[in-house]
Amino acid sequence: MARIKGAMMTRKRRNKVLKLAKSYWGSKSTHFKMAKQAVMKSGTYAYVGRKLKKRDFRRLWISRISAAVAPMGINYSRFMYGLKKAGIEMNRKTLSEMAINDSAAFAALVETAKKAL
């Protein structure tokens, strides 16, 4: 019986890594060993970046809401607590968009939150 060698799968695996490292600078795009390290590192950075993106957007939304409720005589934490007590469950993204685009509806929400307190 003939011996089966893994040349095809090895080549596929290497080509997959080299394809991911296509635009990298220098030998990292052509040499498999360096490409593998660079792809692993970049994958780690991409994973962390996706988590940081969520964190950054949440901070942005909170800042926008805080800036929108400040002229109405209430701070961010009291506003969110008031919404919770009033039974209004809206996420921060929607609230920040509402504060920017529909200030009349946002002002009504702030009044509702104030009454619930």
For each residue, the residues with C-beta under 8 A, 3 or more apart:
1:
2:
3:
4:
5:
6: 9 10
7: 10 11
8: 11 12
9: 6 12 13
10: 6 7 13 14
11: 7 8 14 15
12: 8 9 15 16
13: 9 10 16 17
14: 10 11 17 18 32
15: 11 12 18 19
16: 12 13 19 20
17: 13 14 20 21 32 35 36 39
18: 14 15 21 22 29 30 32 35
19: 15 16 22
20: 16 17 35 39
21: 17 18 24 28 29 35 38 39
22: 18 19 29
23: 29
24: 21 28 29 35 38
25: 28 29
26: 29
27: 30 31 34
28: 21 24 25 31 34 35 37 38
29: 18 21 22 23 24 25 26 35
30: 18 27 35
31: 27 28 34 35
32: 14 17 18 35 36
33: 36 37
34: 27 28 31 37 38
35: 17 18 20 21 24 28 29 30 31 32 38 39
36: 17 32 33 39 40
37: 28 33 34 40 41
38: 21 24 28 34 35 41 42
39: 17 20 21 35 36 42 43
40: 36 37 43 44
41: 37 38 44 45
42: 38 39 45 46
43: 39 40 46 47
44: 40 41 47 48
45: 41 42 48 49
46: 42 43 49 50
47: 43 44 50 51
48: 44 45 51 52
49: 45 46 52 53
50: 46 47 53 54
51: 47 48 54 55
52: 48 49 55 56
53: 49 50 56 57
54: 50 51 57 58
55: 51 52 58 59
56: 52 53 59 60
57: 53 54 60 61 93
58: 54 55 61 62 92
59: 55 56 62 63
60: 56 57 63 64 96
61: 57 58 64 65 92 93 95 96
62: 58 59 65 66 76 92
63: 59 60 66 67
64: 60 61 67 68 96 99 100
65: 61 62 68 69 76 79 80 92 95 96 99
66: 62 63 69 70 75 76
67: 63 64 70 99
68: 64 65 71 72 96 99 100 103 106
69: 65 66 72 74 75 76 79 99 110
70: 66 67 74 75
71: 68
72: 68 69 107 110
73:
74: 69 70 78 79 82 110 113 114
75: 66 69 70 78 79
76: 62 65 66 69 79 80
77: 80 81
78: 74 75 81 82 113 117
79: 65 69 74 75 76 82 83 110 113
80: 65 76 77 83 84 113
81: 77 78 84 85 113 117
82: 74 78 79 85 86 112 113 114 115 116 117
83: 79 80 86 88 89 90 109 112 113 116
84: 80 81 87 88 89
85: 81 82 113 116 117
86: 82 83 112 113 115 116
87: 84
88: 83 84 109 112 113
89: 83 84
90: 83 94 95 98 109
91: 94 95
92: 58 61 62 65 95 96
93: 57 61 96 97
94: 90 91 97 98
95: 61 65 90 91 92 98 99 106 109
96: 60 61 64 65 68 92 93 99 100
97: 93 94 100 101
98: 90 94 95 101 102 105 106 109
99: 64 65 67 68 69 95 96 103 106
100: 64 68 96 97
101: 97 98
102: 98 105 106
103: 68 99 106 107
104: 107 108
105: 98 102 108 109
106: 68 95 98 99 102 103 109 110
107: 72 103 104 110 111
108: 104 105 111 112
109: 83 88 90 95 98 105 106 112 113
110: 69 72 74 79 106 107 113 114
111: 107 108 114 115
112: 82 83 86 88 108 109 115 116
113: 74 78 79 80 81 82 83 85 86 88 109 110 116 117
114: 74 82 110 111 117
115: 82 86 111 112
116: 82 83 85 86 112 113
117: 78 81 82 85 113 114
